[in-house]
């Protein structure tokens, strides 16, 4: 992507898609609005779009060579959020967590409750004790105010136990650059990248078949990707996701996460979700080689590891059937799991360029061996 005009066009396309996606609500298990949007967008660029019983969407570009390796490229549609677990007689809602939003990020946040505006309540600044005002309120003590005065009024609004709750945080742009923020960038940014990749490849027939998959239920254990990988039986796979940036004053890009905003796409070499190295992925050597060949000297990229700090769908995809060589590609993301996650569109455009080059180079991907 040496052409500056092409770069600006891709960034503009990403921004339009992110603007759409940041307005949609789709926590894990309730991704319907994002599924409908993605079905339409995928349909603009490929001939074959399938949606399974759980909502995973597969857009297939058939390859020229029927014996060539089959590639799966995935990004997840779901976002973190909450679920209504109880309704107080005076109309306040109690809720549980779906995904990883930390307690410190919750008080006084705007939320959507099944299409109704709400606020996560907090003790008044004038009435709270010094202890109350200085401590982080745990989720079990929090409540949601939807403007109702009774449980009966809540019921009349159509809100019930089990209904989804998501952050409100539409796309906002920072002055003087290409940085934007909004809710659900994990992984709406990855989904926007996947859609833009298909747009760039429109009308092309790759060497091998490409299966672009928008998945569900990632925030609760990468479940949708596992379903899709088992069904598609790809020969190799790329998972697109965000990577926590380590370049803010409260973090270190060496001690915490070696990932800096504005320095290009992130190639994840090792991931895991816990203190021990489980539920993650170590980049397959062939996949690393293919990605670096695709990047060459033209695409800016950076390496990162996130051991104990989060995994991607590659963590389950690579274990499907008899093993699928996999790697993760993403973008640096600040303020993860908040309603205002931040990315740089130049990094996202670099990820688009990298994956498009990878697909166009599939003819050279014959050797998927470990050695």
C-alpha positions as a Markdown table, in Angstrom:
| # | Residue | x | y | z |
|---|---|---|---|---|
| 1 | Unk | 0.0 | 0.0 | 0.0 |
| 2 | Unk | 2.6 | 2.5 | -1.2 |
| 3 | Unk | -0.1 | 4.8 | -2.7 |
| 4 | Unk | -1.0 | 7.6 | -0.2 |
| 5 | Unk | -4.4 | 7.9 | -1.8 |
| 6 | Unk | -5.1 | 4.2 | -1.2 |
| 7 | Unk | -4.0 | 4.5 | 2.4 |
| 8 | Unk | -6.4 | 7.4 | 2.9 |
| 9 | Unk | -9.2 | 5.5 | 1.2 |
| 10 | Unk | -8.7 | 2.5 | 3.4 |
| 11 | Unk | -8.7 | 4.7 | 6.6 |
| 12 | Unk | -11.9 | 6.4 | 5.4 |
| 13 | Unk | -13.5 | 3.0 | 4.9 |
| 14 | Unk | -12.4 | 1.8 | 8.3 |
| 15 | Unk | -13.8 | 4.9 | 9.9 |
| 16 | Unk | -17.2 | 4.6 | 8.2 |
| 17 | Unk | -17.5 | 1.0 | 9.3 |
| 18 | Unk | -16.4 | 1.7 | 12.9 |
| 19 | Unk | -18.9 | 4.6 | 13.1 |
| 20 | Unk | -21.6 | 2.0 | 12.2 |
| 21 | Unk | -20.4 | -0.7 | 14.5 |
| 22 | Unk | -19.9 | 1.6 | 17.6 |
| 23 | Unk | -23.7 | 2.3 | 17.5 |
| 24 | Unk | -24.6 | -1.4 | 17.5 |
| 25 | Unk | -25.1 | -3.4 | 20.7 |
| 26 | Unk | -24.0 | -7.0 | 20.8 |
| 27 | Unk | -22.7 | -8.4 | 24.0 |
| 28 | Unk | -21.7 | -12.1 | 24.0 |
| 29 | Unk | -24.8 | -14.2 | 23.3 |
| 30 | Unk | -26.8 | -11.2 | 22.0 |
| 31 | Unk | -24.9 | -10.3 | 18.8 |
| 32 | Unk | -28.0 | -10.2 | 16.6 |
| 33 | Unk | -27.8 | -6.6 | 15.4 |
| 34 | Unk | -24.1 | -7.0 | 14.6 |
| 35 | Unk | -24.8 | -10.3 | 12.8 |
| 36 | Unk | -27.4 | -8.5 | 10.6 |
| 37 | Unk | -25.0 | -5.7 | 9.8 |
| 38 | Unk | -22.1 | -8.0 | 9.0 |
| 39 | Unk | -24.2 | -10.3 | 6.8 |
| 40 | Unk | -25.0 | -7.2 | 4.6 |
| 41 | Unk | -21.5 | -6.0 | 4.5 |
| 42 | Unk | -20.0 | -9.4 | 3.7 |
| 43 | Unk | -22.6 | -9.8 | 0.9 |
| 44 | Unk | -21.1 | -6.7 | -0.9 |
| 45 | Unk | -17.8 | -8.4 | -1.5 |
| 46 | Unk | -18.3 | -12.2 | -1.9 |
| 47 | Unk | -20.8 | -14.6 | -3.5 |
| 48 | Unk | -21.3 | -17.0 | -0.6 |
| 49 | Unk | -22.3 | -15.9 | 2.9 |
| 50 | Unk | -23.4 | -18.5 | 5.4 |
| 51 | Unk | -24.6 | -18.0 | 9.0 |
| 52 | Unk | -24.7 | -21.0 | 11.4 |
| 53 | Unk | -27.2 | -21.6 | 14.2 |
| 54 | Unk | -25.2 | -19.6 | 16.7 |
| 55 | Unk | -24.6 | -16.6 | 14.5 |
| 56 | Unk | -21.1 | -17.2 | 13.2 |
| 57 | Unk | -20.9 | -15.7 | 9.7 |
| 58 | Unk | -18.6 | -17.2 | 7.0 |
| 59 | Unk | -17.9 | -15.3 | 3.8 |
| 60 | Unk | -16.1 | -17.6 | 1.3 |
| 61 | Unk | -13.9 | -16.5 | -1.6 |
| 62 | Unk | -13.2 | -19.7 | -3.7 |
| 63 | Unk | -9.6 | -20.2 | -4.8 |
| 64 | Unk | -8.2 | -20.9 | -8.2 |
| 65 | Unk | -6.5 | -24.1 | -7.1 |
| 66 | Unk | -8.7 | -26.7 | -5.5 |
| 67 | Unk | -5.7 | -28.4 | -3.9 |
| 68 | Unk | -4.3 | -25.2 | -2.3 |
| 69 | Unk | -4.4 | -24.6 | 1.4 |
| 70 | Unk | -7.7 | -23.2 | 2.8 |
| 71 | Unk | -7.3 | -20.0 | 4.9 |
| 72 | Unk | -9.6 | -18.9 | 7.8 |
| 73 | Unk | -9.4 | -15.3 | 8.8 |
| 74 | Unk | -11.6 | -14.4 | 11.8 |
| 75 | Unk | -12.6 | -11.5 | 14.0 |
| 76 | Unk | -15.3 | -11.5 | 16.7 |
| 77 | Unk | -18.5 | -9.5 | 16.7 |
| 78 | Unk | -19.3 | -9.6 | 20.4 |
| 79 | Unk | -18.4 | -7.1 | 23.0 |
| 80 | Unk | -18.1 | -7.2 | 26.8 |
| 81 | Unk | -21.2 | -6.2 | 28.8 |
| 82 | Unk | -23.6 | -7.2 | 31.4 |
| 83 | Unk | -26.9 | -9.1 | 32.0 |
| 84 | Unk | -29.9 | -8.1 | 34.2 |
| 85 | Unk | -30.1 | -10.5 | 37.2 |
| 86 | Unk | -32.6 | -8.8 | 39.4 |
| 87 | Unk | -35.1 | -5.9 | 39.6 |
| 88 | Unk | -35.6 | -4.0 | 42.8 |
| 89 | Unk | -39.1 | -3.0 | 43.9 |
| 90 | Unk | -38.2 | 0.7 | 43.3 |
| 91 | Unk | -37.2 | 0.0 | 39.7 |
| 92 | Unk | -33.4 | -0.3 | 39.9 |
| 93 | Unk | -31.7 | -3.2 | 38.1 |
| 94 | Unk | -29.0 | -5.5 | 39.5 |
| 95 | Unk | -26.7 | -7.0 | 37.0 |
| 96 | Unk | -23.9 | -9.5 | 36.4 |
| 97 | Unk | -20.8 | -9.3 | 34.2 |
| 98 | Unk | -20.5 | -10.8 | 30.7 |
| 99 | Unk | -16.8 | -10.6 | 29.8 |
| 100 | Unk | -14.1 | -8.6 | 31.5 |
| 101 | Unk | -15.2 | -5.1 | 32.5 |
| 102 | Unk | -13.3 | -4.1 | 35.7 |
| 103 | Unk | -15.2 | -2.6 | 38.6 |
| 104 | Unk | -13.2 | 0.6 | 38.5 |
| 105 | Unk | -14.6 | 1.4 | 35.0 |
| 106 | Unk | -18.3 | 1.0 | 35.9 |
| 107 | Unk | -19.7 | 3.8 | 38.1 |
| 108 | Unk | -21.8 | 6.4 | 36.3 |
| 109 | Unk | -21.3 | 4.9 | 32.9 |
| 110 | Unk | -24.0 | 5.2 | 30.2 |
| 111 | Unk | -25.5 | 1.9 | 29.2 |
| 112 | Unk | -28.1 | 0.4 | 26.9 |
| 113 | Unk | -30.6 | -2.0 | 28.4 |
| 114 | Unk | -32.5 | -3.8 | 25.7 |
| 115 | Unk | -32.8 | -0.5 | 23.7 |
| 116 | Unk | -33.5 | 1.7 | 26.8 |
| 117 | Unk | -31.0 | 4.3 | 28.0 |
| 118 | Unk | -29.7 | 3.7 | 31.5 |
| 119 | Unk | -26.9 | 4.8 | 34.0 |
| 120 | Unk | -24.9 | 2.7 | 36.3 |
| 121 | Unk | -25.7 | 4.4 | 39.6 |
| 122 | Unk | -23.2 | 5.7 | 42.2 |
| 123 | Unk | -23.4 | 7.3 | 45.6 |
| 124 | Unk | -23.8 | 11.1 | 45.3 |
| 125 | Unk | -20.7 | 13.2 | 45.6 |
| 126 | Unk | -22.4 | 15.4 | 48.2 |
| 127 | Unk | -23.7 | 12.5 | 50.3 |
| 128 | Unk | -21.1 | 9.8 | 50.2 |
| 129 | Unk | -18.6 | 9.3 | 53.0 |
| 130 | Unk | -14.9 | 9.8 | 52.4 |
| 131 | Unk | -14.5 | 6.1 | 52.3 |
| 132 | Unk | -17.3 | 5.6 | 49.8 |
| 133 | Unk | -16.0 | 8.3 | 47.5 |
| 134 | Unk | -12.4 | 7.1 | 47.5 |
| 135 | Unk | -13.0 | 3.3 | 47.0 |
| 136 | Unk | -13.8 | 1.3 | 43.9 |
| 137 | Unk | -17.4 | 0.1 | 44.3 |
| 138 | Unk | -17.7 | -3.6 | 43.5 |
| 139 | Unk | -20.1 | -4.8 | 40.9 |
| 140 | Unk | -22.3 | -6.6 | 43.5 |
| 141 | Unk | -23.1 | -3.2 | 45.1 |
| 142 | Unk | -23.8 | -1.4 | 41.8 |
| 143 | Unk | -27.2 | -0.9 | 40.1 |
| 144 | Unk | -28.6 | 0.5 | 36.9 |
| 145 | Unk | -31.1 | 3.4 | 36.8 |
| 146 | Unk | -33.4 | 3.3 | 33.7 |
| 147 | Unk | -35.5 | 6.2 | 35.0 |
| 148 | Unk | -38.2 | 3.9 | 36.4 |
| 149 | Unk | -39.9 | 4.3 | 39.7 |
| 150 | Unk | -41.1 | 0.7 | 40.3 |
| 151 | Unk | -40.6 | -2.9 | 39.1 |
| 152 | Unk | -43.9 | -2.7 | 37.4 |
| 153 | Unk | -42.7 | 0.3 | 35.4 |
| 154 | Unk | -39.6 | -1.6 | 34.4 |
| 155 | Unk | -41.8 | -4.5 | 33.3 |
| 156 | Unk | -43.9 | -2.1 | 31.2 |
| 157 | Unk | -40.7 | -1.0 | 29.5 |
| 158 | Unk | -40.2 | -4.7 | 28.4 |
| 159 | Unk | -37.1 | -5.1 | 30.6 |
| 160 | Unk | -36.7 | -8.5 | 32.4 |
| 161 | Unk | -34.2 | -10.7 | 34.0 |
| 162 | Unk | -31.7 | -12.1 | 31.4 |
| 163 | Unk | -31.8 | -9.0 | 29.2 |
| 164 | Unk | -28.4 | -7.7 | 27.8 |
| 165 | Unk | -26.7 | -4.5 | 29.0 |
| 166 | Unk | -24.0 | -2.8 | 27.0 |
| 167 | Unk | -21.9 | 0.4 | 27.2 |
| 168 | Unk | -22.9 | 3.4 | 25.2 |
| 169 | Unk | -19.9 | 5.0 | 23.5 |
| 170 | Unk | -20.2 | 6.1 | 19.9 |
| 171 | Unk | -17.2 | 6.8 | 17.8 |
| 172 | Unk | -15.3 | 10.0 | 18.6 |
| 173 | Unk | -12.3 | 11.4 | 16.7 |
| 174 | Unk | -9.3 | 13.1 | 18.3 |
| 175 | Unk | -8.1 | 16.4 | 16.8 |
| 176 | Unk | -5.0 | 16.5 | 14.6 |
| 177 | Unk | -4.6 | 12.9 | 13.6 |
| 178 | Unk | -6.2 | 9.5 | 12.8 |
| 179 | Unk | -7.0 | 8.3 | 16.3 |
| 180 | Unk | -10.5 | 7.4 | 17.3 |
| 181 | Unk | -12.3 | 5.9 | 20.3 |
| 182 | Unk | -15.5 | 4.2 | 21.0 |
| 183 | Unk | -17.0 | 1.2 | 22.8 |
| 184 | Unk | -16.5 | -2.3 | 21.7 |
| 185 | Unk | -13.3 | -1.7 | 19.7 |
| 186 | Unk | -12.5 | -5.2 | 21.1 |
| 187 | Unk | -13.2 | -6.4 | 18.5 |
| 188 | Unk | -15.2 | -4.1 | 16.3 |
| 189 | Unk | -11.8 | -2.8 | 15.1 |
| 190 | Unk | -10.9 | -6.3 | 14.0 |
| 191 | Unk | -14.3 | -6.8 | 12.4 |
| 192 | Unk | -13.8 | -3.5 | 10.5 |
| 193 | Unk | -10.4 | -4.7 | 9.3 |
| 194 | Unk | -11.9 | -8.0 | 8.1 |
| 195 | Unk | -14.6 | -6.2 | 6.2 |
| 196 | Unk | -12.1 | -3.8 | 4.6 |
| 197 | Unk | -9.9 | -6.8 | 3.6 |
| 198 | Unk | -12.8 | -8.3 | 1.7 |
| 199 | Unk | -13.4 | -4.9 | 0.1 |
| 200 | Unk | -9.8 | -4.7 | -1.1 |
| 201 | Unk | -10.0 | -8.2 | -2.5 |
| 202 | Unk | -13.3 | -7.7 | -4.2 |
| 203 | Unk | -13.2 | -9.2 | -7.7 |
| 204 | Unk | -10.0 | -11.2 | -7.1 |
| 205 | Unk | -9.8 | -14.9 | -6.9 |
| 206 | Unk | -7.1 | -16.0 | -4.5 |
| 207 | Unk | -4.9 | -19.0 | -5.1 |
| 208 | Unk | -6.6 | -21.0 | -2.3 |
| 209 | Unk | -10.0 | -20.5 | -0.8 |
| 210 | Unk | -10.4 | -17.8 | 1.9 |
| 211 | Unk | -13.0 | -18.1 | 4.6 |
| 212 | Unk | -13.6 | -14.7 | 6.4 |
| 213 | Unk | -15.4 | -15.5 | 9.6 |
| 214 | Unk | -17.2 | -13.1 | 12.0 |
| 215 | Unk | -17.6 | -15.0 | 15.2 |
| 216 | Unk | -19.8 | -14.9 | 18.3 |
| 217 | Unk | -19.1 | -15.6 | 22.0 |
| 218 | Unk | -15.4 | -14.7 | 22.0 |
| 219 | Unk | -15.5 | -12.7 | 25.2 |
| 220 | Unk | -16.6 | -15.8 | 27.1 |
| 221 | Unk | -14.1 | -18.2 | 25.8 |
| 222 | Unk | -13.6 | -18.0 | 22.0 |
| 223 | Unk | -16.5 | -20.3 | 21.6 |
| 224 | Unk | -17.7 | -19.1 | 18.1 |
| 225 | Unk | -14.2 | -19.5 | 16.6 |
| 226 | Unk | -14.0 | -23.1 | 17.8 |
| 227 | Unk | -17.4 | -23.9 | 16.2 |
| 228 | Unk | -16.4 | -22.3 | 12.9 |
| 229 | Unk | -12.9 | -23.9 | 12.7 |
| 230 | Unk | -14.3 | -27.3 | 13.3 |
| 231 | Unk | -16.9 | -26.8 | 10.5 |
| 232 | Unk | -14.6 | -25.1 | 8.0 |
| 233 | Unk | -11.6 | -27.4 | 8.5 |
| 234 | Unk | -9.0 | -24.7 | 7.4 |
| 235 | Unk | -5.4 | -25.6 | 6.7 |
| 236 | Unk | -4.2 | -22.4 | 8.4 |
| 237 | Unk | -5.7 | -19.4 | 10.2 |
| 238 | Unk | -5.3 | -15.8 | 11.2 |
| 239 | Unk | -7.2 | -14.3 | 14.1 |
| 240 | Unk | -7.6 | -10.5 | 14.1 |
| 241 | Unk | -7.9 | -8.8 | 17.4 |
| 242 | Unk | -6.8 | -5.8 | 19.4 |
| 243 | Unk | -3.7 | -5.8 | 21.7 |
| 244 | Unk | -3.5 | -3.7 | 24.9 |
| 245 | Unk | -1.1 | -0.8 | 24.2 |
| 246 | Unk | 1.7 | -0.4 | 26.7 |
| 247 | Unk | 2.5 | 3.2 | 25.9 |
| 248 | Unk | 0.5 | 5.1 | 28.5 |
| 249 | Unk | 2.1 | 6.7 | 31.6 |
| 250 | Unk | 0.7 | 3.9 | 33.9 |
| 251 | Unk | 2.3 | 1.1 | 31.7 |
| 252 | Unk | 5.6 | 0.2 | 30.3 |
| 253 | Unk | 6.2 | -0.9 | 26.7 |
| 254 | Unk | 8.9 | -3.2 | 27.9 |
| 255 | Unk | 7.7 | -4.5 | 31.3 |
| 256 | Unk | 4.1 | -4.8 | 30.4 |
| 257 | Unk | 3.1 | -5.1 | 26.7 |
| 258 | Unk | 5.6 | -4.2 | 23.9 |
| 259 | Unk | 3.0 | -2.6 | 21.9 |
| 260 | Unk | 2.9 | 1.1 | 20.8 |
| 261 | Unk | 0.2 | 3.0 | 19.1 |
| 262 | Unk | 1.1 | 4.4 | 15.7 |
| 263 | Unk | 3.9 | 1.9 | 15.0 |
| 264 | Unk | 1.9 | -0.4 | 12.8 |
| 265 | Unk | 0.0 | -3.7 | 12.9 |
| 266 | Unk | 0.8 | -6.0 | 15.7 |
| 267 | Unk | 2.0 | -9.6 | 15.1 |
| 268 | Unk | 1.3 | -11.6 | 18.2 |
| 269 | Unk | 4.0 | -14.2 | 18.9 |
| 270 | Unk | 2.6 | -15.7 | 22.1 |
| 271 | Unk | -0.6 | -15.2 | 24.1 |
| 272 | Unk | -2.3 | -16.6 | 27.2 |
| 273 | Unk | -5.3 | -15.7 | 29.3 |
| 274 | Unk | -4.0 | -16.6 | 32.8 |
| 275 | Unk | -1.0 | -16.7 | 35.0 |
| 276 | Unk | 0.1 | -19.9 | 33.4 |
| 277 | Unk | 0.5 | -20.4 | 29.7 |
| 278 | Unk | -2.9 | -21.9 | 28.9 |
| 279 | Unk | -5.8 | -20.8 | 26.7 |
| 280 | Unk | -3.5 | -19.1 | 24.3 |
| 281 | Unk | -1.4 | -19.6 | 21.2 |
| 282 | Unk | 2.3 | -19.6 | 20.2 |
| 283 | Unk | 2.6 | -18.4 | 16.6 |
| 284 | Unk | 3.3 | -21.3 | 14.3 |
| 285 | Unk | 6.7 | -20.9 | 12.7 |
| 286 | Unk | 5.3 | -21.2 | 9.1 |
| 287 | Unk | 2.7 | -18.6 | 9.8 |
| 288 | Unk | 5.2 | -16.2 | 11.2 |
| 289 | Unk | 7.4 | -16.7 | 8.1 |
| 290 | Unk | 4.4 | -16.1 | 5.8 |
| 291 | Unk | 3.3 | -13.0 | 7.6 |
| 292 | Unk | 6.8 | -11.5 | 7.5 |
| 293 | Unk | 7.2 | -12.3 | 3.9 |
| 294 | Unk | 3.9 | -10.5 | 3.3 |
| 295 | Unk | 4.9 | -7.4 | 5.2 |
| 296 | Unk | 8.3 | -7.1 | 3.6 |
| 297 | Unk | 9.7 | -3.6 | 3.9 |
| 298 | Unk | 6.4 | -1.9 | 2.9 |
| 299 | Unk | 4.0 | -2.7 | 5.8 |
| 300 | Unk | 4.8 | -1.3 | 9.3 |
| 301 | Unk | 4.5 | -3.9 | 12.0 |
| 302 | Unk | 5.6 | -4.7 | 15.6 |
| 303 | Unk | 5.9 | -7.9 | 17.5 |
| 304 | Unk | 4.2 | -8.4 | 20.9 |
| 305 | Unk | 3.5 | -11.1 | 23.4 |
| 306 | Unk | 0.6 | -11.1 | 25.9 |
| 307 | Unk | 1.4 | -13.9 | 28.2 |
| 308 | Unk | -1.1 | -13.7 | 31.1 |
| 309 | Unk | -2.6 | -10.6 | 29.6 |
| 310 | Unk | -5.1 | -12.0 | 27.1 |
| 311 | Unk | -5.5 | -14.4 | 24.2 |
| 312 | Unk | -7.2 | -14.4 | 20.8 |
| 313 | Unk | -9.3 | -16.8 | 18.9 |
| 314 | Unk | -6.1 | -18.5 | 17.7 |
| 315 | Unk | -6.0 | -20.0 | 21.1 |
| 316 | Unk | -8.8 | -22.4 | 20.3 |
| 317 | Unk | -8.6 | -22.5 | 16.5 |
| 318 | Unk | -5.1 | -23.9 | 16.5 |
| 319 | Unk | -6.3 | -26.9 | 18.5 |
| 320 | Unk | -9.2 | -27.8 | 16.2 |
| 321 | Unk | -9.1 | -31.3 | 14.8 |
| 322 | Unk | -5.5 | -32.4 | 14.2 |
| 323 | Unk | -4.0 | -28.9 | 14.6 |
| 324 | Unk | -4.3 | -25.7 | 12.5 |
| 325 | Unk | -1.2 | -23.5 | 12.1 |
| 326 | Unk | -2.3 | -20.1 | 13.4 |
| 327 | Unk | -1.2 | -16.6 | 14.2 |
| 328 | Unk | -2.8 | -13.4 | 15.5 |
| 329 | Unk | -2.6 | -10.0 | 13.9 |
| 330 | Unk | -4.1 | -6.9 | 15.5 |
| 331 | Unk | -3.8 | -3.3 | 16.4 |
| 332 | Unk | -2.7 | -1.5 | 19.6 |
| 333 | Unk | -5.6 | -0.5 | 21.7 |
| 334 | Unk | -5.7 | 1.9 | 24.7 |
| 335 | Unk | -8.2 | 1.8 | 27.6 |
| 336 | Unk | -9.4 | -1.8 | 27.0 |
| 337 | Unk | -12.7 | -2.9 | 28.4 |
| 338 | Unk | -13.9 | 0.7 | 28.8 |
| 339 | Unk | -16.6 | 2.5 | 26.8 |
| 340 | Unk | -13.9 | 4.5 | 25.1 |
| 341 | Unk | -11.3 | 2.1 | 23.7 |
| 342 | Unk | -8.8 | 4.0 | 21.4 |
| 343 | Unk | -7.0 | 3.0 | 18.3 |
| 344 | Unk | -5.0 | 4.6 | 15.5 |
| 345 | Unk | -6.5 | 4.2 | 12.0 |
| 346 | Unk | -3.0 | 4.0 | 10.5 |
| 347 | Unk | -2.3 | 0.8 | 12.5 |
| 348 | Unk | -5.6 | -0.6 | 11.4 |
| 349 | Unk | -4.8 | 0.3 | 7.7 |
| 350 | Unk | -1.5 | -1.5 | 8.1 |
| 351 | Unk | -3.3 | -4.6 | 9.4 |
| 352 | Unk | -5.5 | -4.5 | 6.3 |
| 353 | Unk | -2.5 | -4.1 | 4.0 |
| 354 | Unk | -0.7 | -7.0 | 5.7 |
| 355 | Unk | -3.6 | -9.4 | 5.5 |
| 356 | Unk | -4.4 | -8.5 | 1.9 |
| 357 | Unk | -0.7 | -9.1 | 1.0 |
| 358 | Unk | -0.8 | -12.4 | 2.9 |
| 359 | Unk | -3.9 | -13.6 | 0.8 |
| 360 | Unk | -2.3 | -12.4 | -2.5 |
| 361 | Unk | 0.8 | -14.5 | -1.6 |
| 362 | Unk | -1.1 | -17.7 | -0.9 |
| 363 | Unk | 0.5 | -19.4 | -3.9 |
| 364 | Unk | 3.8 | -19.5 | -1.9 |
| 365 | Unk | 2.2 | -21.1 | 1.2 |
| 366 | Unk | 2.7 | -24.7 | 0.3 |
| 367 | Unk | 4.9 | -25.7 | 3.2 |
| 368 | Unk | 2.9 | -25.6 | 6.5 |
| 369 | Unk | 5.3 | -27.9 | 8.3 |
| 370 | Unk | 6.7 | -27.1 | 11.8 |
| 371 | Unk | 10.4 | -27.4 | 10.7 |
